[in-house]
């Protein structure tokens, strides 16, 4: 994992914290990292978000990815990604 990945993950943590979610960057023994996000009002609502580049024909774009492998949002807009995660992790009535 490079410094760029880690920086993108930390920017996402900041945005998630602003939305009242508990988030932190977790680094595995293999060196891979992800953001662990938990809704403190319903702790069973949690998600792991990764960050990686996707090669395009002429360049590489960086994205946040859902735990199930679906591309979520560009890293250029961590606030937009945080909004998506907050929607997914919202408890009924929030």
N, C-alpha and C positions, 0 to 999 in steps of 0.2 A: 504494500500500500504506500502510495506517495503522499507527500505533504499536501498536494492539491486536494486529494480525496478527503483527508482529515479536515482540512480547512472548510470544505463544503459541508461536511457533516456537522462541524461545530456551528456554522452559520444556521443550519437547520435547527439545531438544539436551541439556539437563542430564540428563534421564531416560535418554536413549540412552547418554550417556557412562557413567552408572552401571551400565549393562548390558554394558560393554566394547566398545561399537560406536563407531566414529569418526563424528562428526556435526558439521556446521557449517551456519550459515545462509548461503545464497548469494543475493545480490541481482543481478538481471539489469540490463542497460542500460535496459530499459523501466521499471524500478522494482519489478517483481514479485520476490517472494522465495520460497524454498523451503528445506527442509532436505535436504542431501545426506548420506546415511547409507551407510557402508561397513562390512562385517564385516572386521576386520583379519586374521582367520584364513583368510579366503577372499575376497580382494578383488574377485573377479568377482561376488560377492553384494552388490548395492548397490540403493538405492532413493532416489527423490526424493519428499518429502512436502510438500504445500502446506497452506495454511490459508485458509479463506474462510467467509463466512457463507452460510447457506442460509435463504432466507425461508420462514417458516411462516405460516399464516393470520393469527396475531395477533402474531407477533414474529420476530426473526431469531436463529437459533442458529448458533454458530460450531463448525466441525468441522475435523479433519485429514482430508486426502484422499490416497489413493494416486495414483501417477503416471498410472495409466490412467483416472483420473476417478471412481473409486468412493469414496464416503464411507467413512471408516475409523472415526473415533472422535470423541467430543466433546472440545473443548479444555479442558473443566472437569476432565478426568482425563488429564493428559499421561503419567502412569505407566502407565495402561491402554493408551494408544496406543503407548508405547514397548515394552510387552510384546508387542503384536501385531507390530510391526516386527521385534523381535528374533526372534520365531518364524519369520517369513517369511525372514529373512536367516540363519537358523541353518545352519551347515554340517553335513553328515552326521556323526553321532557326537558332536555338541556337546550 
